[in-house]
Amino acid sequence: MFAKEKLDYSAVQLLDRVEMSAHDSIKAVAAHLEFMRKRHSVRDFAPTAVPQVVIDAAITAAGSAPSGANHQPWHFVAISSADVKHQIRLAAEEEEKFYAGGAGDEWIKALEPVGTDASKPHLDIAPWLIIIFAQRWGEFEDGTRNKNYYVPESVGIATGFLISALHHAGLTCLTHTPNPMKFLNGLLGRPASEKPVMILAVGHPAPDATVPGVAKMKKPLTEIMSVFD
């Protein structure tokens, strides 16, 4: 990866090519768009078990994301333990203070159409929780620090890879960011150099799962894209 001593640049042949004609590219991206439109954030999970090998593969895909200087400043903690999940739920539900006014009226109002509140049963029910940590700095074997670059951007890209991989595995997930999240470092034995940025609840949707109607409302391309040709 990277080391304290000087590393020299060396080029290797690009062998992993995916080449398509323009026609096939259009078909492929249209099919991908249609598939990704079926991705939804779900709060209603079935307790159906998910094999760890699926989670392993999804996190491996996340770890293939580009990052600043290729430092890969992330760590993923995958949890299926009912006891640990419940501890996380209890700590996350302390967020009730957030909904009681700590967040401000504007933010609470914005959350109303999404239907989220301080009760987090999905943290118990979902078969897996994946905690995403951002590594603010790394350490060499002698304990000295090395700087990581573009950490939020890198971790954001890796998280997108992870969510996409989980969707491709037929799973749904829910992003959750309790405030504060520092308790996760102590509970999961992660160092001070890492900052927890997100909890992903992962599993299959319950048979009666619903999604908020507002979630189907996406900005049109004309609002999210500008073109200079």
Secondary structure, 3 states (H helix, E strand, C coil): CCCCCCCCCCCCCCCCCCCCCHHHHHHHHHHHHHHHCCCCECCCECCCCCCHHHHHHHHHHHCCCCCECCCCCEEEEEECCHHHHHHHHHHHHHHHHHHHHHCCHHHHHHHHHHCCCCCCCHHHHCCEEEEEEEECEEECCCCCEEECECHHHHHHHHHHHHHHHHHHCCCEEEEECCCCCCHHHHHHCCCCCEEEEEEEEEECECCCCCCCHHHHCCCCHHHHCCCCC
